[in-house]
Amino acid sequence: MAANPAQRRYVGRMIPISLAYIATVMLASWIIPDDAAATPLTVAVALVPALATSGFIWAMARYIAELTDEYVRMLEIRKMLVATGLTLALASGWGILELFTDVPRVPLFYVFPVWCLGLAVGSLVNKVTIGDGGPCP
Amino acid sequence: MKNRLKVLRAERDWSQQDLADRLEVSRQSVNAIETGKYDPSLPLAFRIADLFGLPIEAIFLKD
């Protein structure tokens, strides 16, 4: 599928945000020693990469808002719904396991990457149910 | 919902891409509507009707 203007703008936003994310994660790793106490300084530095992850979410929201093709928008929203459902199911399922058993604790950091993987599952669901996986910006 | 898009398009010798360009949507959208996999919104249905110069009910039919 040829890239539409919303997809091009999405990619144009994601590239600098990704670079900022990598740079701020590296910076935080360099500044904050391993197992540092949560002081105002370490928390502030550690939260800088979180701004970039919020930027990813903002870019995705803008992408959906700027999509003028209603069919493509429906495919994208279906992907996000599948990803959200999967992430919530996995997170709550594992959370309950953590409550009752001694399974390894999974850092909350992994919620967003799992959701992104869920988008691929959503694309597969679209392909199977509608016959069209949707764009892959 | 059934529709007569394919026939109307063929009468004008338009490809799916031609129709998509005229409607300012993707070719995938035209294909999905044409094959009945996706029912367009009312605004898009009106745009399609306007393009063919027909009322909506002459293009989209109840199952």
N, CA and C atoms of all chains as a GROMACS GRO file, in nm:
protein
  600
    1MET      N    1   0.084  -0.119   0.000
    1MET     CA    2   0.000   0.000   0.000
    1MET      C    3   0.088   0.125   0.000
    2ALA      N    4   0.061   0.216  -0.091
    2ALA     CA    5   0.142   0.337  -0.099
    2ALA      C    6   0.119   0.422   0.026
    3ALA      N    7   0.225   0.488   0.071
    3ALA     CA    8   0.214   0.568   0.193
    3ALA      C    9   0.126   0.690   0.167
    4ASN      N   10   0.030   0.711   0.256
    4ASN     CA   11  -0.053   0.831   0.244
    4ASN      C   12   0.012   0.943   0.326
    5PRO      N   13  -0.037   1.068   0.311
    5PRO     CA   14   0.029   1.179   0.382
    5PRO      C   15   0.036   1.159   0.532
    6ALA      N   16  -0.070   1.099   0.591
    6ALA     CA   17  -0.069   1.076   0.737
    6ALA      C   18   0.042   0.979   0.776
    7GLN      N   19   0.064   0.877   0.692
    7GLN     CA   20   0.171   0.780   0.720
    7GLN      C   21   0.307   0.847   0.709
    8ARG      N   22   0.322   0.931   0.607
    8ARG     CA   23   0.452   0.999   0.589
    8ARG      C   24   0.482   1.090   0.708
    9ARG      N   25   0.378   1.162   0.754
    9ARG     CA   26   0.399   1.250   0.870
    9ARG      C   27   0.429   1.166   0.995
   10TYR      N   28   0.364   1.051   1.006
   10TYR     CA   29   0.386   0.961   1.121
   10TYR      C   30   0.533   0.917   1.125
   11VAL      N   31   0.582   0.872   1.010
   11VAL     CA   32   0.722   0.827   1.005
   11VAL      C   33   0.815   0.946   1.034
   12GLY      N   34   0.779   1.061   0.980
   12GLY     CA   35   0.859   1.182   1.002
   12GLY      C   36   0.865   1.222   1.149
   13ARG      N   37   0.762   1.188   1.225
   13ARG     CA   38   0.763   1.217   1.369
   13ARG      C   39   0.833   1.108   1.448
   14MET      N   40   0.813   0.982   1.406
   14MET     CA   41   0.868   0.871   1.482
   14MET      C   42   1.020   0.866   1.477
   15ILE      N   43   1.080   0.906   1.365
   15ILE     CA   44   1.226   0.898   1.353
   15ILE      C   45   1.295   0.988   1.457
   16PRO      N   46   1.261   1.119   1.463
   16PRO     CA   47   1.329   1.202   1.566
   16PRO      C   48   1.295   1.160   1.708
   17ILE      N   49   1.170   1.114   1.731
   17ILE     CA   50   1.133   1.071   1.867
   17ILE      C   51   1.215   0.947   1.905
   18SER      N   52   1.234   0.855   1.808
   18SER     CA   53   1.312   0.734   1.836
   18SER      C   54   1.456   0.770   1.867
   19LEU      N   55   1.512   0.864   1.789
   19LEU     CA   56   1.650   0.907   1.814
   19LEU      C   57   1.661   0.971   1.952
   20ALA      N   58   1.560   1.053   1.988
   20ALA     CA   59   1.560   1.117   2.120
   20ALA      C   60   1.550   1.012   2.230
   21TYR      N   61   1.471   0.908   2.204
   21TYR     CA   62   1.454   0.801   2.303
   21TYR      C   63   1.587   0.730   2.327
   22ILE      N   64   1.652   0.693   2.217
   22ILE     CA   65   1.780   0.621   2.230
   22ILE      C   66   1.883   0.708   2.304
   23ALA      N   67   1.889   0.836   2.264
   23ALA     CA   68   1.986   0.927   2.325
   23ALA      C   69   1.958   0.945   2.474
   24THR      N   70   1.830   0.961   2.511
   24THR     CA   71   1.799   0.987   2.652
   24THR      C   72   1.816   0.860   2.738
   25VAL      N   73   1.789   0.743   2.678
   25VAL     CA   74   1.812   0.618   2.753
   25VAL      C   75   1.962   0.602   2.779
   26MET      N   76   2.042   0.631   2.674
   26MET     CA   77   2.188   0.620   2.691
   26MET      C   78   2.238   0.720   2.795
   27LEU      N   79   2.182   0.841   2.789
   27LEU     CA   80   2.222   0.946   2.883
   27LEU      C   81   2.186   0.906   3.027
   28ALA      N   82   2.064   0.856   3.044
   28ALA     CA   83   2.019   0.816   3.178
   28ALA      C   84   2.105   0.700   3.230
   29SER      N   85   2.139   0.605   3.140
   29SER     CA   86   2.224   0.492   3.181
   29SER      C   87   2.362   0.541   3.224
   30TRP      N   88   2.408   0.645   3.159
   30TRP     CA   89   2.543   0.699   3.187
   30TRP      C   90   2.543   0.779   3.317
   31ILE      N   91   2.434   0.856   3.338
   31ILE     CA   92   2.430   0.945   3.455
   31ILE      C   93   2.392   0.868   3.583
   32ILE      N   94   2.294   0.778   3.571
   32ILE     CA   95   2.242   0.711   3.691
   32ILE      C   96   2.317   0.578   3.713
   33PRO      N   97   2.381   0.560   3.828
   33PRO     CA   98   2.449   0.432   3.854
   33PRO      C   99   2.347   0.319   3.872
   34ASP      N  100   2.393   0.196   3.854
   34ASP     CA  101   2.305   0.080   3.872
   34ASP      C  102   2.247   0.079   4.014
   35ASP      N  103   2.120   0.042   4.025
   35ASP     CA  104   2.050   0.031   4.153
   35ASP      C  105   2.056   0.161   4.235
   36ALA      N  106   2.048   0.273   4.165
   36ALA     CA  107   2.052   0.402   4.235
   36ALA      C  108   1.924   0.422   4.315
   37ALA      N  109   1.936   0.495   4.425
   37ALA     CA  110   1.817   0.526   4.505
   37ALA      C  111   1.729   0.624   4.427
   38ALA      N  112   1.598   0.622   4.457
   38ALA     CA  113   1.505   0.713   4.389
   38ALA      C  114   1.508   0.849   4.456
   39THR      N  115   1.599   0.931   4.410
   39THR     CA  116   1.606   1.070   4.460
   39THR      C  117   1.540   1.159   4.356
   40PRO      N  118   1.510   1.284   4.393
   40PRO     CA  119   1.449   1.373   4.292
   40PRO      C  120   1.534   1.381   4.165
   41LEU      N  121   1.667   1.380   4.179
   41LEU     CA  122   1.755   1.392   4.061
   41LEU      C  123   1.746   1.265   3.974
   42THR      N  124   1.761   1.147   4.037
   42THR     CA  125   1.759   1.023   3.957
   42THR      C  126   1.621   1.003   3.893
   43VAL      N  127   1.516   1.037   3.967
   43VAL     CA  128   1.380   1.023   3.910
   43VAL      C  129   1.364   1.116   3.790
   44ALA      N  130   1.410   1.239   3.807
   44ALA     CA  131   1.395   1.337   3.698
   44ALA      C  132   1.470   1.291   3.574
   45VAL      N  133   1.593   1.243   3.594
   45VAL     CA  134   1.674   1.198   3.478
   45VAL      C  135   1.610   1.074   3.414
   46ALA      N  136   1.562   0.982   3.500
   46ALA     CA  137   1.504   0.858   3.447
   46ALA      C  138   1.374   0.885   3.371
   47LEU      N  139   1.306   0.994   3.407
   47LEU     CA  140   1.178   1.022   3.342
   47LEU      C  141   1.194   1.089   3.204
   48VAL      N  142   1.314   1.134   3.174
   48VAL     CA  143   1.333   1.201   3.045
   48VAL      C  144   1.301   1.106   2.927
   49PRO      N  145   1.353   0.979   2.931
   49PRO     CA  146   1.314   0.888   2.821
   49PRO      C  147   1.164   0.863   2.816
   50ALA      N  148   1.097   0.876   2.932
   50ALA     CA  149   0.952   0.854   2.934
   50ALA      C  150   0.880   0.961   2.852
   51LEU      N  151   0.943   1.078   2.843
   51LEU     CA  152   0.884   1.182   2.756
   51LEU      C  153   0.882   1.134   2.612
   52ALA      N  154   0.990   1.065   2.574
   52ALA     CA  155   0.997   1.013   2.437
   52ALA      C  156   0.893   0.904   2.414
   53THR      N  157   0.873   0.817   2.514
   53THR     CA  158   0.771   0.712   2.495
   53THR      C  159   0.633   0.776   2.486
   54SER      N  160   0.611   0.883   2.563
   54SER     CA  161   0.484   0.956   2.549
   54SER      C  162   0.475   1.017   2.409
   55GLY      N  163   0.592   1.055   2.357
   55GLY     CA  164   0.596   1.108   2.220
   55GLY      C  165   0.552   1.004   2.117
   56PHE      N  166   0.594   0.878   2.140
   56PHE     CA  167   0.549   0.770   2.049
   56PHE      C  168   0.396   0.763   2.048
   57ILE      N  169   0.339   0.769   2.168
   57ILE     CA  170   0.192   0.756   2.180
   57ILE      C  171   0.124   0.877   2.114
   58TRP      N  172   0.182   0.995   2.134
   58TRP     CA  173   0.128   1.116   2.072
   58TRP      C  174   0.132   1.102   1.919
   59ALA      N  175   0.245   1.052   1.865
   59ALA     CA  176   0.258   1.038   1.719
   59ALA      C  177   0.152   0.940   1.665
   60MET      N  178   0.126   0.834   1.741
   60MET     CA  179   0.025   0.737   1.697
   60MET      C  180  -0.115   0.800   1.699
   61ALA      N  181  -0.140   0.878   1.803
   61ALA     CA  182  -0.271   0.944   1.814
   61ALA      C  183  -0.289   1.043   1.698
   62ARG      N  184  -0.184   1.118   1.667
   62ARG     CA  185  -0.192   1.212   1.555
   62ARG      C  186  -0.216   1.138   1.424
   63TYR      N  187  -0.149   1.024   1.410
   63TYR     CA  188  -0.164   0.943   1.288
   63TYR      C  189  -0.310   0.904   1.267
   64ILE      N  190  -0.372   0.854   1.373
   64ILE     CA  191  -0.513   0.814   1.363
   64ILE      C  192  -0.600   0.936   1.332
   65ALA      N  193  -0.572   1.048   1.400
   65ALA     CA  194  -0.654   1.168   1.380
   65ALA      C  195  -0.638   1.225   1.240
   66GLU      N  196  -0.519   1.207   1.180
   66GLU     CA  197  -0.493   1.268   1.049
   66GLU      C  198  -0.528   1.176   0.932
   67LEU      N  199  -0.557   1.049   0.961
   67LEU     CA  200  -0.594   0.957   0.853
   67LEU      C  201  -0.728   1.000   0.795
   68THR      N  202  -0.731   1.030   0.668
   68THR     CA  203  -0.857   1.074   0.606
   68THR      C  204  -0.931   0.955   0.544
   69ASP      N  205  -0.859   0.846   0.521
   69ASP     CA  206  -0.920   0.728   0.460
   69ASP      C  207  -0.988   0.645   0.571
   70GLU      N  208  -1.122   0.649   0.572
   70GLU     CA  209  -1.193   0.587   0.685
   70GLU      C  210  -1.173   0.436   0.694
   71TYR      N  211  -1.153   0.370   0.581
   71TYR     CA  212  -1.132   0.224   0.583
   71TYR      C  213  -0.996   0.191   0.646
   72VAL      N  214  -0.895   0.265   0.605
   72VAL     CA  215  -0.761   0.244   0.662
   72VAL      C  216  -0.763   0.276   0.811
   73ARG      N  217  -0.836   0.384   0.847
   73ARG     CA  218  -0.846   0.421   0.988
   73ARG      C  219  -0.912   0.308   1.068
   74MET      N  220  -1.016   0.247   1.010
   74MET     CA  221  -1.082   0.136   1.079
   74MET      C  222  -0.984   0.020   1.100
   75LEU      N  223  -0.903  -0.010   0.996
   75LEU     CA  224  -0.806  -0.119   1.010
   75LEU      C  225  -0.707  -0.088   1.121
   76GLU      N  226  -0.659   0.037   1.124
   76GLU     CA  227  -0.560   0.076   1.226
   76GLU      C  228  -0.620   0.069   1.366
   77ILE      N  229  -0.743   0.114   1.380
   77ILE     CA  230  -0.807   0.114   1.512
   77ILE      C  231  -0.834  -0.029   1.558
   78ARG      N  232  -0.871  -0.114   1.465
   78ARG     CA  233  -0.890  -0.255   1.501
   78ARG      C  234  -0.758  -0.316   1.551
   79LYS      N  235  -0.646  -0.282   1.483
   79LYS     CA  236  -0.516  -0.330   1.527
   79LYS      C  237  -0.489  -0.285   1.671
   80MET      N  238  -0.517  -0.157   1.698
   80MET     CA  239  -0.490  -0.102   1.831
   80MET      C  240  -0.581  -0.165   1.936
   81LEU      N  241  -0.705  -0.195   1.898
   81LEU     CA  242  -0.796  -0.259   1.993
   81LEU      C  243  -0.746  -0.400   2.028
   82VAL      N  244  -0.701  -0.474   1.927
   82VAL     CA  245  -0.648  -0.608   1.951
   82VAL      C  246  -0.525  -0.597   2.042
   83ALA      N  247  -0.436  -0.502   2.010
   83ALA     CA  248  -0.314  -0.484   2.090
   83ALA      C  249  -0.348  -0.449   2.234
   84THR      N  250  -0.446  -0.361   2.252
   84THR     CA  251  -0.485  -0.319   2.387
   84THR      C  252  -0.547  -0.436   2.464
   85GLY      N  253  -0.633  -0.510   2.398
   85GLY     CA  254  -0.696  -0.625   2.464
   85GLY      C  255  -0.592  -0.729   2.505
   86LEU      N  256  -0.500  -0.758   2.413
   86LEU     CA  257  -0.396  -0.857   2.444
   86LEU      C  258  -0.309  -0.811   2.559
   87THR      N  259  -0.268  -0.684   2.554
   87THR     CA  260  -0.179  -0.630   2.658
   87THR      C  261  -0.248  -0.633   2.795
   88LEU      N  262  -0.374  -0.591   2.798
   88LEU     CA  263  -0.447  -0.591   2.925
   88LEU      C  264  -0.462  -0.734   2.977
   89ALA      N  265  -0.493  -0.826   2.886
   89ALA     CA  266  -0.512  -0.966   2.928
   89ALA      C  267  -0.382  -1.023   2.981
   90LEU      N  268  -0.272  -1.000   2.908
   90LEU     CA  269  -0.143  -1.054   2.950
   90LEU      C  270  -0.097  -0.989   3.081
   91ALA      N  271  -0.111  -0.855   3.089
   91ALA     CA  272  -0.064  -0.783   3.209
   91ALA      C  273  -0.146  -0.826   3.331
   92SER      N  274  -0.278  -0.833   3.316
   92SER     CA  275  -0.356  -0.873   3.434
   92SER      C  276  -0.335  -1.020   3.467
   93GLY      N  277  -0.322  -1.103   3.365
   93GLY     CA  278  -0.298  -1.246   3.390
   93GLY      C  279  -0.168  -1.269   3.464
   94TRP      N  280  -0.063  -1.202   3.414
   94TRP     CA  281   0.068  -1.218   3.478
   94TRP      C  282   0.067  -1.154   3.617
   95GLY      N  283  -0.003  -1.043   3.630
   95GLY     CA  284  -0.013  -0.974   3.760
   95GLY      C  285  -0.077  -1.065   3.864
   96ILE      N  286  -0.180  -1.137   3.824
   96ILE     CA  287  -0.246  -1.230   3.917
   96ILE      C  288  -0.151  -1.344   3.954
   97LEU      N  289  -0.077  -1.390   3.852
   97LEU     CA  290   0.023  -1.495   3.880
   97LEU      C  291   0.125  -1.445   3.982
   98GLU      N  292   0.167  -1.320   3.966
   98GLU     CA  293   0.264  -1.262   4.060
   98GLU      C  294   0.207  -1.252   4.200
   99LEU      N  295   0.075  -1.226   4.207
   99LEU     CA  296   0.011  -1.215   4.339
   99LEU      C  297   0.012  -1.348   4.414
  100PHE      N  298  -0.014  -1.453   4.340
  100PHE     CA  299  -0.036  -1.582   4.406
  100PHE      C  300   0.080  -1.680   4.399
  101THR      N  301   0.174  -1.653   4.310
  101THR     CA  302   0.285  -1.748   4.298
  101THR      C  303   0.418  -1.672   4.299
  102ASP      N  304   0.526  -1.748   4.287
  102ASP     CA  305   0.658  -1.683   4.289
  102ASP      C  306   0.717  -1.672   4.148
  103VAL      N  307   0.627  -1.654   4.049
  103VAL     CA  308   0.679  -1.634   3.912
  103VAL      C  309   0.765  -1.509   3.909
  104PRO      N  310   0.860  -1.497   3.814
  104PRO     CA  311   0.945  -1.378   3.810
  104PRO      C  312   0.863  -1.250   3.790
  105ARG      N  313   0.904  -1.144   3.857
  105ARG     CA  314   0.837  -1.014   3.841
  105ARG      C  315   0.876  -0.956   3.705
  106VAL      N  316   0.777  -0.916   3.628
  106VAL     CA  317   0.805  -0.855   3.497
  106VAL      C  318   0.798  -0.702   3.511
  107PRO      N  319   0.906  -0.631   3.475
  107PRO     CA  320   0.903  -0.485   3.489
  107PRO      C  321   0.792  -0.424   3.403
  108LEU      N  322   0.727  -0.322   3.457
  108LEU     CA  323   0.619  -0.252   3.384
  108LEU      C  324   0.667  -0.193   3.252
  109PHE      N  325   0.798  -0.171   3.244
  109PHE     CA  326   0.857  -0.116   3.122
  109PHE      C  327   0.812  -0.195   2.998
  110TYR      N  328   0.787  -0.327   3.016
  110TYR     CA  329   0.758  -0.412   2.900
  110TYR      C  330   0.615  -0.398   2.848
  111VAL      N  331   0.532  -0.324   2.919
  111VAL     CA  332   0.392  -0.311   2.876
  111VAL      C  333   0.382  -0.250   2.736
  112PHE      N  334   0.455  -0.142   2.714
  112PHE     CA  335   0.446  -0.073   2.584
  112PHE      C  336   0.502  -0.159   2.469
  113PRO      N  337   0.622  -0.220   2.486
  113PRO     CA  338   0.669  -0.309   2.378
  113PRO      C  339   0.572  -0.423   2.350
  114VAL      N  340   0.510  -0.478   2.455
  114VAL     CA  341   0.412  -0.586   2.433
  114VAL      C  342   0.294  -0.534   2.352
  115TRP      N  343   0.250  -0.412   2.384
  115TRP     CA  344   0.139  -0.352   2.308
  115TRP      C  345   0.178  -0.337   2.161
  116CYS      N  346   0.303  -0.293   2.136
  116CYS     CA  347   0.349  -0.277   1.997
  116CYS      C  348   0.351  -0.412   1.925
  117LEU      N  349   0.392  -0.518   1.996
  117LEU     CA  350   0.386  -0.651   1.936
  117LEU      C  351   0.241  -0.690   1.908
  118GLY      N  352   0.153  -0.645   1.995
  118GLY     CA  353   0.010  -0.673   1.978
  118GLY      C  354  -0.044  -0.612   1.849
  119LEU      N  355   0.018  -0.503   1.802
  119LEU     CA  356  -0.024  -0.442   1.675
  119LEU      C  357  -0.005  -0.541   1.560
  120ALA      N  358   0.105  -0.617   1.568
  120ALA     CA  359   0.130  -0.717   1.463
  120ALA      C  360   0.024  -0.826   1.467
  121VAL      N  361  -0.016  -0.864   1.588
  121VAL     CA  362  -0.124  -0.963   1.602
  121VAL      C  363  -0.254  -0.904   1.546
  122GLY      N  364  -0.276  -0.775   1.574
  122GLY     CA  365  -0.396  -0.708   1.523
  122GLY      C  366  -0.398  -0.706   1.372
  123SER      N  367  -0.282  -0.688   1.312
  123SER     CA  368  -0.271  -0.688   1.166
  123SER      C  369  -0.308  -0.826   1.112
  124LEU      N  370  -0.262  -0.928   1.184
  124LEU     CA  371  -0.294  -1.066   1.144
  124LEU      C  372  -0.444  -1.092   1.157
  125VAL      N  373  -0.503  -1.041   1.264
  125VAL     CA  374  -0.648  -1.057   1.284
  125VAL      C  375  -0.724  -0.989   1.170
  126ASN      N  376  -0.679  -0.869   1.132
  126ASN     CA  377  -0.741  -0.800   1.018
  126ASN      C  378  -0.730  -0.883   0.891
  127LYS      N  379  -0.613  -0.939   0.871
  127LYS     CA  380  -0.588  -1.018   0.750
  127LYS      C  381  -0.681  -1.139   0.745
  128VAL      N  382  -0.695  -1.205   0.860
  128VAL     CA  383  -0.778  -1.326   0.864
  128VAL      C  384  -0.926  -1.293   0.854
  129THR      N  385  -0.970  -1.186   0.922
  129THR     CA  386  -1.114  -1.159   0.929
  129THR      C  387  -1.164  -1.071   0.814
  130ILE      N  388  -1.080  -0.978   0.767
  130ILE     CA  389  -1.126  -0.887   0.661
  130ILE      C  390  -1.052  -0.914   0.530
  131GLY      N  391  -0.938  -0.982   0.542
  131GLY     CA  392  -0.860  -1.009   0.421
  131GLY      C  393  -0.763  -0.899   0.388
  132ASP      N  394  -0.747  -0.804   0.481
  132ASP     CA  395  -0.659  -0.690   0.458
  132ASP      C  396  -0.591  -0.654   0.590
  133GLY      N  397  -0.459  -0.673   0.594
  133GLY     CA  398  -0.386  -0.647   0.718
  133GLY      C  399  -0.375  -0.500   0.753
  134GLY      N  400  -0.390  -0.414   0.652
  134GLY     CA  401  -0.376  -0.270   0.678
  134GLY      C  402  -0.233  -0.226   0.654
  135PRO      N  403  -0.213  -0.093   0.655
  135PRO     CA  404  -0.079  -0.040   0.628
  135PRO      C  405   0.016  -0.072   0.741
  136CYS      N  406   0.143  -0.063   0.713
  136CYS     CA  407   0.245  -0.087   0.814
  136CYS      C  408   0.339   0.032   0.814
  137PRO      N  409   0.295   0.145   0.874
  137PRO     CA  410   0.377   0.265   0.865
  137PRO      C  411   0.506   0.253   0.944
  138MET      N  412  -2.381  -0.532   0.297
  138MET     CA  413  -2.465  -0.456   0.204
  138MET      C  414  -2.412  -0.476   0.061
  139LYS      N  415  -2.505  -0.506  -0.030
  139LYS     CA  416  -2.462  -0.522  -0.170
  139LYS      C  417  -2.447  -0.384  -0.233
  140ASN      N  418  -2.372  -0.380  -0.341
  140ASN     CA  419  -2.360  -0.251  -0.412
  140ASN      C  420  -2.330  -0.276  -0.560
  141ARG      N  421  -2.348  -0.171  -0.639
  141ARG     CA  422  -2.330  -0.180  -0.784
  141ARG      C  423  -2.203  -0.108  -0.828
  142LEU      N  424  -2.112  -0.090  -0.734
  142LEU     CA  425  -1.991  -0.012  -0.766
  142LEU      C  426  -1.912  -0.071  -0.883
  143LYS      N  427  -1.896  -0.202  -0.882
  143LYS     CA  428  -1.814  -0.265  -0.986
  143LYS      C  429  -1.874  -0.242  -1.125
  144VAL      N  430  -2.007  -0.255  -1.134
  144VAL     CA  431  -2.076  -0.234  -1.262
  144VAL      C  432  -2.063  -0.088  -1.305
  145LEU      N  433  -2.089   0.002  -1.211
  145LEU     CA  434  -2.083   0.146  -1.243
  145LEU      C  435  -1.942   0.186  -1.285
  146ARG      N  436  -1.844   0.126  -1.219
  146ARG     CA  437  -1.705   0.156  -1.252
  146ARG      C  438  -1.672   0.103  -1.391
  147ALA      N  439  -1.719  -0.020  -1.418
  147ALA     CA  440  -1.691  -0.082  -1.549
  147ALA      C  441  -1.756  -0.003  -1.663
  148GLU      N  442  -1.876   0.050  -1.636
  148GLU     CA  443  -1.946   0.130  -1.740
  148GLU      C  444  -1.864   0.252  -1.780
  149ARG      N  445  -1.787   0.302  -1.686
  149ARG     CA  446  -1.704   0.422  -1.713
  149ARG      C  447  -1.560   0.384  -1.747
  150ASP      N  448  -1.533   0.254  -1.748
  150ASP     CA  449  -1.399   0.204  -1.778
  150ASP      C  450  -1.295   0.258  -1.679
  151TRP      N  451  -1.337   0.264  -1.554
  151TRP     CA  452  -1.246   0.310  -1.449
  151TRP      C  453  -1.187   0.189  -1.378
  152SER      N  454  -1.061   0.198  -1.343
  152SER     CA  455  -1.001   0.095  -1.257
  152SER      C  456  -1.037   0.129  -1.112
  153GLN      N  457  -1.007   0.038  -1.021
  153GLN     CA  458  -1.030   0.068  -0.879
  153GLN      C  459  -0.948   0.189  -0.836
  154GLN      N  460  -0.826   0.198  -0.893
  154GLN     CA  461  -0.739   0.311  -0.858
  154GLN      C  462  -0.798   0.442  -0.909
  155ASP      N  463  -0.856   0.437  -1.032
  155ASP     CA  464  -0.920   0.559  -1.087
  155ASP      C  465  -1.030   0.608  -0.992
  156LEU      N  466  -1.114   0.514  -0.950
  156LEU     CA  467  -1.225   0.550  -0.860
  156LEU      C  468  -1.170   0.600  -0.726
  157ALA      N  469  -1.067   0.531  -0.676
  157ALA     CA  470  -1.006   0.572  -0.549
  157ALA      C  471  -0.952   0.715  -0.558
  158ASP      N  472  -0.886   0.746  -0.670
  158ASP     CA  473  -0.831   0.881  -0.687
  158ASP      C  474  -0.942   0.985  -0.688
  159ARG      N  475  -1.052   0.951  -0.755
  159ARG     CA  476  -1.164   1.047  -0.762
  159ARG      C  477  -1.230   1.067  -0.626
  160LEU      N  478  -1.229   0.963  -0.546
  160LEU     CA  479  -1.292   0.972  -0.413
  160LEU      C  480  -1.193   1.015  -0.305
  161GLU      N  481  -1.066   1.023  -0.343
  161GLU     CA  482  -0.958   1.058  -0.250
  161GLU      C  483  -0.951   0.958  -0.133
  162VAL      N  484  -0.960   0.830  -0.170
  162VAL     CA  485  -0.939   0.723  -0.072
  162VAL      C  486  -0.838   0.626  -0.132
  163SER      N  487  -0.801   0.523  -0.055
  163SER     CA  488  -0.704   0.426  -0.106
  163SER      C  489  -0.776   0.324  -0.197
  164ARG      N  490  -0.697   0.259  -0.283
  164ARG     CA  491  -0.754   0.154  -0.368
  164ARG      C  492  -0.809   0.041  -0.283
  165GLN      N  493  -0.743   0.017  -0.169
  165GLN     CA  494  -0.789  -0.088  -0.078
  165GLN      C  495  -0.931  -0.057  -0.027
  166SER      N  496  -0.958   0.072  -0.006
  166SER     CA  497  -1.092   0.111   0.040
  166SER      C  498  -1.196   0.077  -0.065
  167VAL      N  499  -1.165   0.114  -0.190
  167VAL     CA  500  -1.259   0.086  -0.300
  167VAL      C  501  -1.282  -0.064  -0.310
  168ASN      N  502  -1.175  -0.140  -0.303
  168ASN     CA  503  -1.186  -0.286  -0.313
  168ASN      C  504  -1.272  -0.342  -0.198
  169ALA      N  505  -1.248  -0.292  -0.076
  169ALA     CA  506  -1.323  -0.341   0.039
  169ALA      C  507  -1.472  -0.307   0.027
  170ILE      N  508  -1.501  -0.188  -0.023
  170ILE     CA  509  -1.643  -0.149  -0.039
  170ILE      C  510  -1.707  -0.232  -0.150
  171GLU      N  511  -1.634  -0.241  -0.260
  171GLU     CA  512  -1.686  -0.312  -0.378
  171GLU      C  513  -1.717  -0.459  -0.347
  172THR      N  514  -1.633  -0.522  -0.268
  172THR     CA  515  -1.651  -0.664  -0.238
  172THR      C  516  -1.741  -0.685  -0.116
  173GLY      N  517  -1.795  -0.575  -0.062
  173GLY     CA  518  -1.889  -0.587   0.049
  173GLY      C  519  -1.824  -0.616   0.183
  174LYS      N  520  -1.689  -0.602   0.190
  174LYS     CA  521  -1.622  -0.628   0.316
  174LYS      C  522  -1.632  -0.509   0.410
  175TYR      N  523  -1.661  -0.392   0.352
  175TYR     CA  524  -1.669  -0.270   0.433
  175TYR      C  525  -1.784  -0.183   0.381
  176ASP      N  526  -1.870  -0.141   0.472
  176ASP     CA  527  -1.978  -0.049   0.436
  176ASP      C  528  -1.931   0.094   0.462
  177PRO      N  529  -1.935   0.179   0.362
  177PRO     CA  530  -1.883   0.316   0.382
  177PRO      C  531  -1.972   0.396   0.475
  178SER      N  532  -1.912   0.500   0.533
  178SER     CA  533  -1.990   0.592   0.616
  178SER      C  534  -2.089   0.666   0.525
  179LEU      N  535  -2.184   0.732   0.586
  179LEU     CA  536  -2.282   0.809   0.507
  179LEU      C  537  -2.216   0.919   0.425
  180PRO      N  538  -2.121   0.996   0.484
  180PRO     CA  539  -2.054   1.099   0.400
  180PRO      C  540  -1.983   1.040   0.278
  181LEU      N  541  -1.914   0.926   0.296
  181LEU     CA  542  -1.845   0.865   0.182
  181LEU      C  543  -1.946   0.809   0.082
  182ALA      N  544  -2.055   0.753   0.132
  182ALA     CA  545  -2.158   0.702   0.042
  182ALA      C  546  -2.216   0.816  -0.042
  183PHE      N  547  -2.234   0.933   0.019
  183PHE     CA  548  -2.284   1.050  -0.056
  183PHE      C  549  -2.182   1.094  -0.161
  184ARG      N  550  -2.052   1.088  -0.124
  184ARG     CA  551  -1.948   1.126  -0.223
  184ARG      C  552  -1.951   1.032  -0.342
  185ILE      N  553  -1.970   0.903  -0.313
  185ILE     CA  554  -1.977   0.803  -0.421
  185ILE      C  555  -2.099   0.831  -0.508
  186ALA      N  556  -2.212   0.857  -0.442
  186ALA     CA  557  -2.336   0.884  -0.515
  186ALA      C  558  -2.322   1.009  -0.602
  187ASP      N  559  -2.262   1.113  -0.545
  187ASP     CA  560  -2.241   1.238  -0.621
  187ASP      C  561  -2.153   1.213  -0.743
  188LEU      N  562  -2.048   1.132  -0.723
  188LEU     CA  563  -1.954   1.105  -0.832
  188LEU      C  564  -2.024   1.036  -0.949
  189PHE      N  565  -2.112   0.943  -0.917
  189PHE     CA  566  -2.182   0.870  -1.024
  189PHE      C  567  -2.312   0.940  -1.066
  190GLY      N  568  -2.348   1.046  -0.996
  190GLY     CA  569  -2.470   1.119  -1.030
  190GLY      C  570  -2.595   1.036  -1.008
  191LEU      N  571  -2.592   0.955  -0.904
  191LEU     CA  572  -2.705   0.867  -0.873
  191LEU      C  573  -2.743   0.881  -0.727
  192PRO      N  574  -2.867   0.849  -0.692
  192PRO     CA  575  -2.901   0.847  -0.549
  192PRO      C  576  -2.832   0.728  -0.480
  193ILE      N  577  -2.808   0.740  -0.351
  193ILE     CA  578  -2.738   0.634  -0.277
  193ILE      C  579  -2.806   0.499  -0.296
  194GLU      N  580  -2.939   0.499  -0.293
  194GLU     CA  581  -3.012   0.370  -0.299
  194GLU      C  582  -3.003   0.305  -0.436
  195ALA      N  583  -2.952   0.380  -0.535
  195ALA     CA  584  -2.931   0.318  -0.666
  195ALA      C  585  -2.793   0.251  -0.674
  196ILE      N  586  -2.712   0.275  -0.574
  196ILE     CA  587  -2.577   0.216  -0.570
  196ILE      C  588  -2.567   0.109  -0.461
  197PHE      N  589  -2.619   0.142  -0.343
  197PHE     CA  590  -2.613   0.047  -0.231
  197PHE      C  591  -2.751  -0.015  -0.210
  198LEU      N  592  -2.751  -0.148  -0.202
  198LEU     CA  593  -2.878  -0.220  -0.192
  198LEU      C  594  -2.881  -0.302  -0.064
  199LYS      N  595  -3.002  -0.316  -0.010
  199LYS     CA  596  -3.016  -0.400   0.110
  199LYS      C  597  -2.989  -0.545   0.073
  200ASP      N  598  -2.930  -0.621   0.166
  200ASP     CA  599  -2.902  -0.764   0.140
  200ASP      C  600  -3.032  -0.840   0.116
   0.00000   0.00000   0.00000
